[in-house]
């Protein structure tokens, strides 16, 4: 169907997004039961808290990475290779510096971070011991995101997708081997370390292949380009901070009011539903650089193309997504039992189904999201993140005030309702934007 609706490199990039996400999804299907078998829910929950800190500290790349993709795409298609290498180098230096700062903060406040999650002595010791390693991984993760974003901006999102998917497989294979060898939580740390190093090396090789740029030159630093990156990324960064706080907030509430053993249940439901969503959403990430190029032209042809891309993308999501999600919803319980076996718990299917509904709702706004990003409408994206997060937090807090307790289902329902409100807002804003763009084009003619 993608072949009929889209063409050329855009189609290749979209197919790669689906394929690479499927590979990562299968890797996670293999990984989670093995992790739970060797670590158990309690220790795996401690690792997920570490992973949450890692995710939280990557906030610096939110906004900057999409900004790299958008601005590199514009310069590359204009033949400005000097501008391309300046954007990449400037973003790398900025995020590397940010990563070092975060690393030092983690070292300084690691005991406070552990106390925040109200862990038992054994789990607290695990998190305390491994937090410095997580901080070091942060630096690599931030630089890694710049390089994959640059590849996407060079028009080769397909290669960036496959690099990330193969790196995920590498991380899982290494982690599983080390778990079998008795390395415990350290296995996951080493797996992630090798994953990031692999992405860094392979991405640099391919960037040099498609664009003869000299990245490692101090003269590439460009303050004016940094301002452009931060201007574009500011709204996404601010909204991303709010949005990424949802999962840590929910895990914090579960850890404090339900117990750390509930965190893996939430994580499997949340991540599993989003992995399913990513199987369909990943292909549409190629829309953002494509829209970026079209909106700069502002010709009759580009205007029509944006309309066509929007309609076909939404149609593709409805036709393929609905059936996919209905099947998952009906078969979720037996599939989870087959997948997790002895690690299956009765609270998982309901939580997973609630998250499936929420992620399907967010899938409907995917074309709107990437069209708005392509136009640089970051303020509207910021408000969508605010809406989603505020609704989530309000529902959880009101439930605590009224009932003095929490359940996993309450938390995932709060997240899903927030997703619904955000989806409605983004679709509305996209309609307003396209209508305005069409009017401006008619006036210019």
Buried (B, 14 or more C-beta within 10 A) or exposed (E): EBEEBBEEBBBBBBBBBBBBBBBBBBBBBBBBBBBBBBBBBBBBBBBBBBBBBBBBBBBBBBBBBBBBBBBBBBBBBEEBBEBBBBBBBBBBBBBBEBBBBBBEEBEEEBEEBBEBBBBEEEBBEBBBBBBEBBBBBBBBBBBBBBBBBBBBBBBBBBBBBBBBBBBBBBBBBBBBEBBEEEBBBBBBBBBBBBBBBBBBEBBBEBBEEBBEBEBEEEEBEBEEBBEBBBEBBBBBBBBBBBBBBBBBBBBBBBBEBBBBBBBBBBBBBBBBBBBBBBBBBBBBBBBBBBBBBBBBEEEEEBBEBBEEBBEBBBEBBEEBBEEBBEEBBEEBBEBBEEBBEEBBBEBBBBBBBBBBBBBBBBBBBBBBBBBBBBBBBBBBBBBBBBBBBBBBBEBBEEBBEEEEEBBBBBBBBBBBBBBBBBBBBBBEBBEEBBEEBBEEBEEEE
